Amino acid sequence: MGLESGTMVGLHRKWVGFGLLLGITGCQVFGPKKAEQPPLKAPELVIASRVYAGSVLSGPTPNELTEESFKSPWAISVRIWAIESLPTEGFERLARQARLVFTTRGGMPVVPSARSSSELLIRGISPDTDPEFLLGKPTDRQMMSELTTGLVSGMTLEVDLQTPTRLHPPQQPVRSGIEVRIARADESGQYSLGVVSQNLVPFFLSAPQTSTDQDWVSAPPLPVPQRVDTERETLLTDRTVQNESDRWLLVVPMRFEDSPSDGVIVDLTIQTQPLASDREKIVELLRNALGETASLDDDRPLSLLSEDELRMRSALEGLAKVTDTPRGAIVYLAGLCGAELTQSVGIIADPPLLESICRSILEQADRLSKTDRPSVAWLLERTTVEALSVAENNGTVSPSVRGVLAEYAGEVGRQIDALRSLVSQSHSSEDLKNRLMAENMIFLEDSSPSARVRAYDWLDRLGRAPDGYDPLASLRERRRALEGAAESRQTLQTEKQP
């Protein structure tokens, strides 16, 4: 693929154009004057691009690309079409291909649902496909912009489309922008496609009001106080280049006040084996783009964290920003890291207990050496048990919370002080689970039939109950079953030893 002179490549830490307010006249349809159809009026759209070292989720990082990375660049071309009627036949919902969905509203994480991105459609096509086959007549579309650039391992290309700022707040959710990010991680044909849908979501603070004056019964409703939050939903998918090329069309529904266009289509083509002359030009362009960014500022935080750590850090920051009840933020964070006890308690706990757990989490979060999933899960589990222990001493633990504890820890969960003692001896959530299993095994020999039944049921749910054990059988039968289970475990351990 050839590179045209004047090709522009986006810069790390600074937006550059092929991104001004664009209004491009369309192609003329030849024919009798009476049959001429006016071209589609292109909408106002701010289009910008950049390349940077980093991944889809991390954003720009200070990582330096190795010399080896520049030996096999990809050639990438991007075309942005405004289209009057969006195609749907043969397209698939992008959300169905996503391996990660991450949503923030007003800068705070919320439970992801792919709701705002459900309208995004994608379809792979052949590199030599005629756009008219899918996009319709030339008068039904307008090419908004065209970019020819490249990508090497460890680098991300980002193309951003934004509608101009609205003068009036929307009355319903509306898409205000879309970001398409292509990240190449290694020398294989695999790459990550990230699509960030930006939406303006109105929240009405009160019901519409009308005048109570009898003389003005027909007066129009007074304006409803409202706020508008920015919701950003990220879909991350993995793709593979087949036969040295990959081309797809991304359909993005958008509404414009100045154009009848129903949205835009991103037409992107990747060539993994460009011509030698093109490779030299791509490498030069990318080196210049990255080199010029060393002294530029960026409004995004630099991060060397993994995707897992980024999700945990963002969710913790969202919990810290909560101004009313932290219930939703705690439940979301607990579900994200797999803290089962905290998630269950967070759903049913009363506000004082919930605030106590939240306060303990935030106080200890800054002392975490890592913010990966296991570390955050253990932070949540142990702070929840500590808060429950304080509530137990105050006599404020509700029956529903006690039920959650029994579900989580078996017979040990009925004794909060014993559970707290196990937590103090443990080093992780996994370590605590192992200790809970050992303690419930001990309860199988308890003199109380109800204690034995509860311990057995808990172990049975986890698939760890001894074979042949009956908690209501005689003492001799119970011991025989336990001794047989112990011998079986010993035999398995011996066989596993080299």
N, C-alpha and C positions, 0 to 999 in steps of 0.2 A: 504493500500500500504506500503510495507516495505521500510525502509531506509537503503541503503548500507553504509558500513563503508567507511570513506574517502569522504563522501558527502561534497560538497563545497557550501557555501552560499555567495552571493555577499555582500560586505560591503558598508555601507553609507560613502560617501566621498572618497572612494578609489576603483579603479578597481582591482579585483582579478581574478584569473583564475580558471575557466575552459577555459582560454583565451590566449593561445599562438598560434604561427603559427602551424596549424595542418595539418598533412598529414597522413591519416590513411588507411592502406591497407584494402581491402574489403574481403568479404567472398568468399571462393573458391567454384565454381560450380562443383559438382561431375558429372562424366560421362566419356565417352571416351575422350582420350587426344585430338583427332582431333576436338572434339566438344566443348572443353573448350574455354571460352570467357574471356578475361582479364577483371578484375574488373575496375570499373570507377575510373579514377584518381581523387582523391579528390583535390579541389583547396586550395590554401593558403588562410586562413581566420582567422582573429583575433576575437576570441569569448571571451566575458567577461560578468560577471553578478554581480549584487549587490542588496541588499534590503535596503530600507530606510523608515523613517517616513515622510509621505508627499503624495501628489497626483501626478497624471500623469503630470499635467501642472506646479505645484509648484516646483517640484523637492524636494530634501532633505530640511526639515525644522527642527527647534529646538524643535518641539513639542515632549513631552514625552508620550509614550503610557501607557494607564492605565493598571492596573493589570487585570481588567476585560477582556481586549482585548485578553489576552493570554489563556483564558479558552476554546476558541473554534477555534483553528487554522485550516486552510485548508492545505491539502497536495497537492503539485504541482510538476509535473514532466514535463521536457522539453527535447525534442530531436531535434537536428538539423541535417537535411538530405541534402546532396548534391545530385542532381538528374540530369540525362542526358537529359530527356525530361519531361517538366513540365506538370502535369495533368490539365485539364480544365473542364472536364465533371462533372456536379453537383456542381461546384463552383460558387460563386457569387462575384461580385466586392465589395471590402471592402468599397470603397468610397460611395456606395449607402446606406450603413448602418450608415455612419458617422453623428453625430449630430453637430460636430464642425470640421472645416478645417482651419488650421492656417499655413501660409507659411512665411518664412523669406529667404531673399537672401542677402548674404554678411552681415548678422546680422541685416538687416532692413526688416520690414514687407512689404509684397507685397500683391496685391489682390489675395486671394486664389482661386484656380481653380481645385484642385485635379488632375492636369495634370500629375505631376510626380508620383502620387500614383495610377493612373488609372489602372495599370497593376497588382496591388495587388489583389489576390483572396483568399477567405476564404470559408471553408465548415465545418459544424459541423458533427461529426461522433460518432458512438457508442464507449464507452471506450474499448471494447474488439475487435474492428475491426482489422483485419490483414492488416498491412501496404502494403503488396504486392498487395492487392486488388486495391489500388489506386496508389501506387508508382512504380509498375512494378517489374521486376525481380531483385534479389539481385545484379546482375552484373551491373544494371542500376542506382544504388544508393550507397551512402556511408554515414554512420552515422558519422557526424563530431564531435558531442559532446552530452553528456547526463547529465542532472542536476536534482537532487531530492532535493526539498526544501519545504518551506511553506510560509504562509501569514496569518497575523492577521489584524483586523480592524485598519484602519489608516496607513497601510503600503503599499508600492509599490515594486513589483519585476520588475527589469529591466534587459533585456538580450540584449546585443549589439553585432552586427556582422559588422565587418569592413574589407574591402579589403586592402591589403598592399598599401602604397603610390606609386602612379604611377610615373615613371621616365619621361614620356612625357605627356604634356597636351592633354586632349581629344579633338577631332575635333567635337564632338557632345555630348549632355547631356548623362551622364552615372551615374548609381547608384553606389555609393561608400560605402554605408553602410545602415543598417536598425536597428532600436531600437524597441523592443517590451516591452511594459510596462503594467503590470497588477496591478490595484489599487483596494483594498478592502476598502470601506468607512464605512460599518457598519456590524451588525450581520445578515443582511438578505442575501439572495442568490445573490444579485446584485453586480456587479463589473464593473469597467471601463477598456476597452481595448484601449490603445493608441499605435499607430504605427507611428514612425517617419522615413520617407524615406529621406535619405541624398543623394543628387545628385551633381555632378560636372557639372556646366553649363558654357561652353566657350562663350566669347563675343569677336568678331573680331573687332579690332579698325580701320582697313582700308581694302580696297580691295586688292586682290593679285596683286603684281607688277612683271613685267618682265623687263629684260634688254632692253634698247633702242639702244644699239650698234648693227649696222647692221650685224656685223660679228658674233654676238651671238644671232641670232634670235631664235635658237632652245634651248637656255638655259632654264633650269627649272625655275619655278616661285620662287621668293624670299620668305622667310618665312613671314607669315602674323602676325603682332603684335597682341597679344591677351592677355586677362586676363581670369582667371577662377574663378568664384564665387561658393561658397558652398550654395546650396539651401536646406533648411530643411522644409519638409512639414509634418505636424502633423495631423493625422486623429484620432478623439476620438469617440468611440462608447460605448454604454451601453449594457451589457449582463447579463443574469440571469442563474444561475445554476439550472437545472431541475433534480429532482430525485437524489439529492446528488452528481451529477457528471456532468462535462461538458468537452468535448474534441473537439478540432477543429484543422484543418490544415490550415496554412497560406502559400500561394505560393508567393515567392519573386523572380521575374526574376532578374538575375545578370549575367554579363559577366566576365569571368576570362581568363587571358592570358595563364595560365598554366594548364587549365583543359577544357574538352569539356562540362562540366556541364552547363546547361541553367539557373541554379539558385539554390536556397535553399528552403527547406520547414521546417517551424517551426511546430512541433507536440507538442501541449500542452494539458495536462490533469489536471483537478482540481477535488479533492475529498474533499467534505465539512465535511465528517464524517470518518476520518481515525481511525485506531485501536488505542486503549488507549496507547499501548506501542509506537506507532509511534507519537502520539500527544506529549508525553513527550520528545521524541528526537527532534521533530520540534521546540518545545518551547525553549529547551536548545540551539539549533543551532541559532535561531533567537535572543535570548537574548545575546548570545556571540557576534553575528555579530553586533548588535546595540551598545553593551557596548564597544566594541573595537574601535568604530568610534568616540568616544567623543574627543579624542586628535588628530584626523586626519584632515588634510586640504582637502577642496574640491574646485574644480575650478568653481563650480556653485554658483550663489548667493542664499543665503537662503531667503525664502520669506514666509510670513504668509498671503499674499494677496489672495483674492478669485480669481476664474477663470476669472470673469468679470474684476476685477482690474488688473490682469496680462495682459489681452489683451489690456486694455487701456494704461497701463504703457509702454508696448512694442511698441505700435503704436506711442506714444508720443516720445519715444526714437528714433524711426525710423525717425520721422519728424525732430528731432534735428540733425540727422546725414546726412541729405540730403545736397549734395554739389553743385547741379546745380539748377534745378527748383523744388520747393516743391509741385507742382500741384498734382502729383500722391499720395504723402504721405498725403496731406491734405484731398483729396477726400476720400482716404481709411479710414483715421481716422474719418472723419465726417460720413461716411456710417456705420462704426462700432458702433458708439455711438448714431446714430440717429439724428445728427444735420442737419436738412434738408436745412436750409438756407446756412450754410457753404458749404455743399456738392454741392449745385446748383451754388453758387458763385464761388467756387473753380474750377468748370469745365470751366467757361467762362471768369473769371476775367483776366485782363491784368497783366503782370509780376509785376509792381510796387504795385498794390493792393494786389496781391497774397503774395508778400514778406512782406507787411505791416501786413497782417493777421497772417502770419506765425510767424513773430517776436513778435507780441502781445501774441499769444498763448504760445510760449516758455517762455516769460518773466513772465507770470502769472501761468504757470503750476506748478512751484515749490511751489507756495503758496496754492495749493489745499490741503484741509484737507483730502480728499478722492479722489481716482482716479477711482471711479466706473462710470458706463455709464451715469447716470443723471448729475453728477458733471462735467464730461468732455464735455458733450453735451452743458451744459449751458455756460461753458468757451468758447467754439467755437462760440456759437450763439452771445453772448454779444461782444466778440472781433471783430466778423465780422461786427456787426452793428456800433461799434465804428470806425472801419477802413473805413466803407462806409460813415460815417458822415464826417470824415476828407477829404475823396475824394470828397464829395459833396461840401464842402467849397472851394476846389481847382478847382472845375468844371471839374473833371476827371471821373465822373461816366458815364459809357457807357449806351446806350439805352437797350442793352441786360441785363445788371445788373438791371436796373430799372424794366424790365419785370419780372425778378426773384423776386424782392422785392414785386411787386404787387401780384404775385402768392403766395408768402409766407404770406403776411400780409394784403391782400385785399386793401381797399382804404387807410388804414394807410400807406401801403408800398409806396405810392406815395409821402409821406411827411417824408423824412428821419429824420428830427429833431424831429417830433412827435414820430416816432418809437424809436429813441434813448431815449426820455423822458420816454416812457413806459418801456424800458429796465432798466433804472435807478431805476424805482419803483418796478421792479420784482425781485424775488428771485430764480427763476428756469425757465427752458424752458416751463414747464407746466403752471406756473404762468403767463408767458408772453402770452401764447396762450389764456388763459382765458381773459386777458386784451384786446387782439386783438379782440376777439369775442365781448366784451362789446363795444369797440370803433366802430366796424363796425355796430353794432346794432344802435348806435347813428347816424351814417351816413345814415341810412334808413329814417331819418327825414330831411336830408339835402335838401336845396332848389335846388341843382343841380341834374337834372335827371341822368346825367352820373355818378355822385358820388353814387347816390342811386343804380343804376344798378350794378356798380362794387362791392359795398358792399354786395348787395343781392346775386350776383353770387358767391362771395367768401363764404358767409355763407351757401349757398345752396350746394356747393361742400362738405362742412363739415357736412351736414345734420342738420344745426342749423337755417335755414331760417324760419321765422314765417309762419305758415299755412295761406293761403289766401291772402298773401301780394303780391301786384303787384307794382314794383318800378315806373311804368309809369301811375298808376291810379291817380284819383283825391286825393286831400289832405284829404278829409273826408273819403274816402275808405281806404286810407293808414293808417290813425289813427285808424279807426275801427279795422283793421286787427292787428295792433300793440297792441291795448288795449285788444283784445281777446287773443292774445298770452301771454300777461302779466298776465291776469287772469288765464289762463291755467297753467302757471308756478307756480303761487301762490297756486293754488289748489293742484298741485303735491307735492309742498313743505309741505303743511299742512298735506296731507295724509301720507307722510313719517315720520312726527314727531310722537314720541311715545305717 
